[in-house]
Amino acid sequence: MVSASAQNSSPSSAAKPQTSDAPAAARENAKQQAALIFQHGEDALNRGRLNQAEHDFRQILALDPQAGAAYANLGLVYMRRKQWSKALEMLRKAERMLPQVAGIRLNIGLTYYRQNEFLLAIPLFESVVRDQPDAPQPRYLLGQCYFFASRWADAADTLEPL
């Protein structure tokens, strides 16, 4: 990805008269700034710098309260801190905004799983397995939940392909 400053630094662009409308340029600049903050937050999350990641994703939400990916990543921050209720709150918001993203449902299921709430995790893992039948992690977690819920036949059927 080429940064906005690299795109606009050519001598020919500086010589051209400014004919664009200022509000559109401001929106584009804000969009680019938000993308940089989001990337910074993801980098911090991947490096385990949870305080920085939380700060960055909250900045994104201040700019755009409908940024489902920022809620999802805040959910990950809270999951890593084992702050389960905060994680669920953020992940549920992300799920409402991005219902098609199986990874969000997987993380909600994992949050319940980590709290030994296997019956609550089952429908979430089932939906992910339906969407991604070849993905081993949700299948394994679903099988484990069935096992812990004493649903032996379901556990065997789910885990057998693994």
N, C-alpha and C positions, 0 to 999 in steps of 0.2 A: 504494500500500500504506500502510495506516495503522499507525503504530508502536504497539508494545504499551503504551508509556507514555501515548500519546494515548487509547487505548481504555480504560485503567484510571483516568484522571484525572477522570472526571465525579464531581460531588458525590454523586450517588445511589449510585454503586458504593462510595464510602467509607462510607456510612451502613449498608450491608447487613452483616449478621453474616457472618463467615467460616465457611462450611460445607463448602468444597471440601477434598478430601484433599490434604495437603501434598506428597506425592511426585508426584502428577499435576501440581500447580502448578509444582513445581521442574523437572519434565521439560519442560513447556511453556515455561518461562522459558529453559531451556538451549537448546531448539529455536529460540526467537526470537533468542537471542544468537548461535547458530551461523549463522543466516540473515543477521544483520547483519555478522558477520565475513566470511562468504562474499561478500556484496555488496561489502564494502570491498575484498576481494581482487580481485574482478572489476574494480572501478573502478581499482584500482592497475594491474592488468594492461593495461587499456585505455589508461591514461595512460603506459605504459612504465615504471612504477615497479616493476621486477621484484623487487627485494629485498623490498619491502613485500608484493607479491603472494605471493611464496614464503612469507614469514612467515605471512601470513593463511591460506593453504591448508594449511600444515603445522599450524596451530592447529586447523583443521577436522578434519584427520586424527587429531589427538590426541584430539579429542572423539568422532569417529566413524571408525574405521579402514576402514569399508565405504563411505565417501563417494566413489563413483566420479567424480563431477564434480570433486572437489578433485584427484584424481589426474590427470584430463584437463587441468585448468588448470595444474597443476604441469608437466605435459608441455609445455604451451605456453610456460611460463616458460623451460624448458630449451631448447626449440627456438629461441626468440628469442636465447638466449645461445650458440646453436650447440653446446650440450652434448648431442650426439646420443645417447650411451649412456644418460645420465640421462633424456633425453626419452623414449626407447624404453621404459625401465623403467617410468616413470610411465604412459605411454600404454597399455602392455600390461596393467598392473593395471586401468586404467580400462576397457579393452576386455573383460576378464574379468567385470567387474561390470556393464557396460552394453553387451552385445554388439549390441544393436539400434541403437545410435547410430552412424550412418554417419560423422559428423564425426570421431569418434575414429579410425576406420579410415583416413579421409582423411589425418589428421595423422600416423599411423604411416607411411602411404605416402609422405607428403611428407618425413618424416625419412629414409627410405631414399633417396628421390629426391635430396635435398640432398647425400647421401653418394655419389651416382652408383651406387647399388645398385638399378639399374632392374629387374632380374629379381625382386628381393624386393618391390619396390613394385607390380609388375603385379597380383598376385592381390588386393591390397588395393584398388587403384583399380578393378579389375574388379567387386569386390563393391559398391563405392559406386555405380558406374555402373548396376549392376543395380537397386540400391535407388532411385537418383535419376537416371533416364535423361535427364532434361531439364537437369540441372545441368552448366553448361559447364566449370567448373574441373576436376572429376575426369575428365571426358571428354578434355579437353585434355592433362592430365597422363598419362593412360593412353596416349593417342596418341603422346605424346613418348617414353614408356617403350618402346612397341612399336618406334618409329623407332630409338631407341638400341640396341635388342636386335636390330636388322636384321629385324624382322617387318614388312616393307613393306606387305603386303596388309592386315594387321590395323591398321597405323597409318593407312592411307588410309581404310579402312572406319570407323574410330573417329573420325577427324578430319573426315570429309566433312560430317557434319551441322552442324558449326560454321561 
